[in-house]
């Protein structure tokens, strides 16, 4: 016999199990062994109303009811309830738990998906924290301009997409696709947010890097944005951009190793790339000409100067070896080469 008239009573015989004798009492259980909601509550420490809620939404199906309307559960309901309890203790959403309980997703898949979701939340929260710190740590007269700049970014991923679109627009149309993609990858830094497996080389998030990324976004979306060197300016665009990438790769190695020979090799490759544009050789006279050209390019309104300064502020002047081919990796090598040619640092300092 069962005791009590509500779900909250233990119901059933000693040990919490009963054997049904009427059709519909305990239907659907192997051998008729069931457990009452009260015993499940006692064994797990969960309130009866919580278990009832899990039943009502389908997480913990009933196996039947007694003639008095008491809920009964299969004998193996306890492990399932404990799994639900533990996942909820970790903050796992009900919808994700339901997929596991229904056999639509394994526990391994749930953990992997929840980890990805938490990492994305962390990225978003980190970006917002540094945006607010950037606004908090600035002179009052500067705050309205900075607020407009940061608000224009929206999400960091959206800003990254707009930067990529800018470079697709700015590069010569005839550039081979693979070469164009290599330039874009090297020119567009990852947003400075908490690193994830897909963005392991993301810059350290702080007010300065977040603000620099917002400045990059503003440059690339402004009405006066500039195209990169086109065919009528450099002739063989594929050779020109490939030469710049090769020179930057050598300069990046020199930054990591500190090797003077590699540094000189990178500079020679860089200068020859520019010399070929106008049919010149790498001579002292041409280097003097290039030096003057780069110095003139440092005027305050120079789009290229402003872009690479901000990119350098995001990526850092001495990136780690792991960033040698990561997103935005061109900024530091280009800065080093610019300083070698012009005799002046690319940074605002």
N, C-alpha and C positions, 0 to 999 in steps of 0.2 A: 504494500500500500504506500501511497505518497502522503507526505505531511505538508500542511500549509496550503494556502490558497493563492499565493503570489509567486512570481518568478524568483523573487529574492530568497525564498526558503530553499533549503538544501534539497528536499525532494528525493525520494528513492530509498533504497535499502542501504545498510551500512556499506561504506565504500563509495556511495554515490551512484551505484548502477542499479538499474531495474531491468527486468525482462518483460517485454510487452506481451500481453495476451489478447489484445484486441486490435483488429485491423485499424490502422490510422493512428493508433496511440504512439508507436515508436517506429513507424515505417522507415525503411531505407537504411537501417543499421545492420552491420554484419553480425549475425547471431543475436540481434536484439539488444546488445549491450549499449547502454547510453549513460550519459552523465547530466546532472542538472546544472542550471545556471549558478545556483548557490555554491556548488562545489567548485566550479570553474573560478568563481570569485575568490573563494577561500584559497585555492591552490595558486592563484596568480597575484592576489592582492589588488585586483582591479575591482572598482565598484560594479555592482550589478547593472546599474543604468548604463555604464560604458559598454559592457558586454552586450546588453540589449541593443544598444545603438549599432555596434558592429554587426549584429545579426540583421537589424532592420535595413542596413545599407548593403547587405550581401557579402560582407567580408567573412563572416562566420555563420554559414548556413545551419539552420536547425535540421535535425533529423526527424523531427516529429513533435507532437504534443500529447500530454496526458489527457484523459477525459476532463480533468479540471482546468485544462488550458495551459499547463506548465510547459515551458520550453524544454526540450531534451536535445542533447547533442551527441554525436557519435563519440565513441571512446577515444578516438584519435583527435578530437577537437582541441585537447589541451596543448599539444605541441604547436598547432596552428595558431592558437590564441597567444601563446608565448612569443611566437615569431612576430605577430602583429604588435604585441606589447613592446618588444625590443626595438622594432623598427620605428614605432611612434616615438619612443624615448630618444631616438636620434633625430627626430624632426622630419621623418620621411612623410611625404604627402600621402593621404589616403588613396589617391588615384594610383600612385606607384605601387603601394602595397596591394591594392586590388588586383593589379596585373600579375603580381607574383602568386597571390592566392588562387587566381583563376588558371594558373599554369601558362599564361601568355608571355611571361618573362621569368628568367631564372634570377636567383638571388645575386649571382655574379653580375648579371646585366643591370640589375637595379642599382647595385653599389657603383658600378661604372658610370651609369647615367646620372646618379645623384652627385657623384664627385664632380662630373663635368658641370652640372648646374651650379654647385657651390663655388667652383672656380670662376664661373662667369659672374656670379653675384659678387665675388670678391673683387674681380677686375672692375666692375661698375662702381662698387663702393670705394675702392681705392682712388679711382679717377675723381669721383665726386669729392672725396676728402681733400685731395690735393688742389682741386679747383677752389674749394672754400678756403683753404689755407692761403692760396695765392691771392684771393680777394681780401683776406683778413690781414695779410702781411704786405700792405702797400700803402703809400700816402693817400690820404682822402681825395685829393684832386685827381689822382690817377685811377681811382676805383671805378668811375663810370666807364672810362675807355676799356679797362680790363674786363669789366662785367660784360660789355657788349661783345668783346672779342671772344671770351670763353663761352658765352651763351650761343654764339653763332656756330660753335662746333657741334652742338647736339651731343650725340654719343661718340666716343672715340673711334669706334669702328666705322661709323658713317663718315667721320672726318678722314679716316684712312682711305675709304673708297673714293672720296672726292679728290684726294691727292693723286690717287692712281689714275682717275679719269683725266685730271689735268695733264699728266705726263703722256697719256695716250693722245691727247689733243696737241700737245706741244712738240712732240717728236716728229721728224720728217715722215711723211706718209709712205715713202718707199723703203723705209728701214726694215730689214728682215725681221720677222716676228720674234724669233728667238733672241736676237740681239736687242730688239726693243724691250722685251720682257726683262732681260738682264739689266738694262739701264733703269727701268722702272723699279725693279726690286732693290737696286742699290741706291736709288734716289729717294725712296719713300720709307722713312723709318716706321717701325711698329709703334703704335701709341704707347706712351709711358704708363702702363698699368701693371698690375701684378702679373708676373710671368706665368705662362701656361705651357703645356707641352707643344702647342701650336705656335707660341710666340716666346721661345726660350731666350731670345736676344733682346726682348723689350727693354727699353731704357728704364732706369730706376725712377719710379714715380716720385716726384717732389714738386713743389710749386714752380720751380724754374723750368723743369722739363715739360710740365703741363702747359705752362704759358707759352713756351717756345713752340710746342705743337700747335697751339691755337694760332700763333703768328704764322706758321707755315700754312695752315688751312686758309687763313685770311688772304695770304699772298696768292695761293693757287685758285681762289674763287673770286678774286677781285676783278673788276672790269679792265684794269690795266695790266693784267698778267701777260707774260711774254712767252712767245714760242722759243724753243731751243734752236740751236743752229740748223738751218735748212740747207737743201741741196745747192741753192744759188749762192750760199755763203761759204760752204766747205767742199763743194764738188762731190766727191765720192763719200757720201754720208756713212756708208757701211764701214769703210776703212777708218774714217774719222772716229766714230763712236767705238769701234772695236779697239782702236789704238788707245783711246782714253781709258777703256775698261782694263786693258792690259797694263797700262801705266799705273792705274790705281791699285791693281792687284799686287804689283811689285812694291808700291809705296806702302800698302797695308802690311806686307811681309816685313818691310823695313821698320815700320812702327812697332811691330811685335818683337822683332829680333834685335833692333837697335843696330843693325849692320850698316856701316857707312857705305860699303860697296853696293849693297842692294839699294840704298837710298840714291846713290849716284846713278845706278842703272835705271831706276824708276824715273828720275828727272830727265835722263837722256831720251828715254822712250816717249815721255810726255812732250818734250820739246820737238822731237822729230815728227810727232803726230801733227802738231800745229804747223811745222815747217812745210810738210807735204801739201797742206791746204793751198798754199800760195806758190808751190813749186820751188821752195827754198831748201837749202841744206842747213844742218845744225852748225852754225858758225857763231863766233862771238858777236858779230854784228846782228845776227838774227836774234840771239838771246837778249841783246840790249833792246831790240825792237819789241820782243815779247814782254820784257820787263816793263817797258813804258806802257804797253797795251794793258797789262794787268793792273798797273797802278792807276791808269785812267778809269778802269772798271771799278775802282773802289769809291767812286762818287756816291753820295748818300742815296740817290734814287735808283741805284743799280739793282734791277730785279734779281739777277744772278747772285750778287753779293748778299743781298738780304735773305734769299732762299737758303744758301749754303751756310750762312751764319746761324740761322735758326735750326737747320738740320744738324749742324755740329753741336748746338746747345742741347739738342735732344739726345744724340748718340754719344757725345763725349769725345774729347780730343785723343784719348788713348783707349780705344775699345779693346775688350778682351779678345784673345785668339779665336774664341768660339764665334765671334761676330764678324770674322774675316769675309764671309760671304752671306751674311744675314741681311735682313731688311735695313735699308739705309746705310749700308756699309761704306758707300762712296764718300760720305761727308768727311771723315777723318783723313783718308788718303788725299782727297782733293785739297783739303786745307793745308796739309803738309806740302803738297806740290805747289800750291799757290804761294806759300811763304818762301819756298826755295826760288821760285821764279821772280816774284815781286820784291822779296826781301822784307815783306810785311806780313804779319799774321792775318788770317782770315777773320779771327774773332773780333768782336767789338772792342776788346781791350787794346 
